[in-house]
Amino acid sequence: MTAVGQTGGRRWRFSVRPTPRPARALKSLQLPAFWLLGLILLAGLARLGGILRADLAKYPVATTSAIILFAVYAIPFWLFIASMDFLEREPPLLMATAFAWGGAVATTAAIPGNQAVHDLLAKLISPAFAATWGPAIAGPTIEELLKALGVVMIVLVARKQINSVLDGMVYGALVGLGFQVVEDIVYAVNAVSVSGRGDGVGPVVATFFLRGFLAGLWSHTLFTALAGAGIAWFLVRTDKPVWWRAGGLAVGLGLAWLTHFIWNSPLFADGIGSGAAGVLLGMLGKGLPALVMVLALVWVARHREAHFYVAHLAALHDPAIATPGELQIMGHGHLRADARRYGKARCGRAGERAVRGLQTAQARLAVELSRVSHLDPADALLIYCRDEVLAQRQRLVALGHPEAIVSPCRPAVPRIVVLGALGAVLLVLLIWQAIRSMHAA
């Protein structure tokens, strides 16, 4: 194996800090923060279990329906968040821990915290002010602090796993997703109680559409992703002065608070204009900027990380490991998917699996290359990763499809653009229909 080029990844060397090889999960057992995290999670799960047990005893059908609906609702969000970091995936246990913190710890602690802020606002200003602006002040202040603490706990128990801004966004988004799912379940059961019509699923379904589709795209998952980005910036950018890193942290936390504040505020509560279209415009005006900002930040962070790792692979200058065409598509999720579809079109399912296997092996080798300062010909792990790439290459060659690239007849407009546009239109129509149904009711 040829030596790694010294320029490999230099442009992004301060944006990404690969997890070192010696980092092992068992080392976390030696940290006091690990045991503190475990105790807090157990306490949060116990409190959440108590809440759900009470709801199940009173409304078993509605509560079960809410849990199932929002659990299924969380699956595509989880898959999207997990896919954000293709090259160096986060440990599943840490991802589950982040989700559990948001769902069990942040939610149960936020309930009394929010109520305390509401009561304080009512005493200091007025009950009317607390009723109108309380959610916009209490929610961002208490909930974003509690959720950000979840990312901090991940840092304390597994600091080496936070090696880029993208990692911070992944863990922040998972904390927010856990909070969002559990909060929606609680709201759904409360809606059943408020309706006064017994153990029915009607209010649960209404809450599912209201909070899942009308608010879900620009809710806690987005807010805490911004906070996670700020925390990761502070950790990773050690090439910057402390005040600069602290500024990035403050911006991330501030944006999380601000986007949450705007969404909870009574601004445009009745929409912009009249009717369902006015309500839709009001919601888009409050939520769409946050969605666009987070997606743009994810795009930048993903490409910085991809450039870093792909540069290490390119430095080998070995087409048996990765051809120039494969290197061009490796850092782009939609291009990798197009390459898999092209492999399937030419060689069936076997071609698709072979392309996926090669991409996965190349990604692992790229990450391992980034973790060493120089190549040791006797490095067992690098040899294993290289041999796996070569084995996957041979599978493709045997199928008559030697290179995992996109089709030369690929449409001028990328498939992801078309699907994204159609999905956005469909989603807007669903939201509009949900608003009209609520107005009609």
C-alpha positions, 0 to 999 in steps of 0.5 A: 500500500502506498503512503498517505499523502501529506496533503490529504485532508489538509484543507479541512484538518481543523474542521474534522478531528477523526476519532482516534483508534485507542478510543474504546467504549469501555473506557467510558466506564472509568469516567464519573460522568458515565455513572452520572449519566446512567443515574440521570437516565434511570431517573428520567425513565422512571418518571416517564414510566410513571407518567405513561403508566398513569395515562395507560391506566386512564386511557389505554387505547388512546395512549397505546395509539399515541405511542405507536403513531409517534414511534412510527413517525420517528423512524424516518427522522431517525434514518435521515439523521443517521444517514447524515454522517455516512463516512464515520457513522456514530455508535448506535448506543450513543445515538440511543443515549441521546434520544433517551435523554431527550425523551426521558430526561429533558421532557420530564424535567421541562414540565415543572421547569416550564410551569415555574417560569409561567408562574414567575411571569404571571407574578412579575408581569401579569397572568395575561402576559404569561398566557400569551408569551409564556410558551415563547419564553419558558419553552426555549429557555428551559427546554433548550437548556435541558436538551443542550445538556444532553449533548454536553453529557455525550461529550463528557462520556465520549468526547472523542466521538464528537470530531466535527460539527456534523457530529454535534448536529447528529447528537443534537437532532437525536436529543431533539427527536426524543423530546419531540416524540415524547412531548407529542405523546403527552400532548395527544393524551392530554387532548383526549382528556380535554375532549371529554369523550372517553378513551377515543383515538380521534384526538390522538389522530388530530394531534398527530397531524397537528404536531407531526405534520404542521409543526414536526418539520421545524420543531425540537429536532431542528432547534437542538441540531443548532445547539449541537452544532455550536457545542461541536464547533467549540470542541473541534475548532481548537485552532481558533482563539477561545473567544472565537470558539465561545462565540460559535457556541453562543451563536449555536445556542442562541439560534436554537433559542431564537428559532424556538422562541419564534415558533412558540410566539404568538406572532402570526398565530392567526396566519398571514391573511385569511383562511387555511392559506393564510394559516399555512403562510404564517406557519411557513414564515415562522418555521421555514427559515429554521428548516432552510438554515439547518439543512444548509448547515448540514450540507456545508458540514457534510461536504467539509467532512466528506472532503476531509476523508475522501482526500485521504483515499485519493492520496493513495492514487490507486484506482483499484481502491477508488477510481477518480469517478468513485472519488467524485461521488463518494461524498454525495449521498444522492450520487452514491444512491444513483451509483447503486441504482446504476449497478442494479440496472446493469446487474440486478440486485447483485450489482446494487449490493456489490456497489453498496459493499464497495462504497461501505468498504471505501468509507471505512478505509478512508476513515482508518487512513485519517486516523494514522499519521503514516502508513505502516505496511504491517498495520493489520487494520489497514490491511484488512480494510484494504483487502475488503475494498479489493474483495468488493471490487472483485465482486463488481468485476465478476459482474461485469460492472467494474466501477461504482459510478453513476450512469452516463445517461443520468438526467440533467436534473438530479433525481433528488431534486425532482423527488425533493420538489415533489415531496415538498409539494405533497407535504404542503398540500397535506399541511394545507388539508390538515389546516382546512380540516381543523378549521372545518371542525 
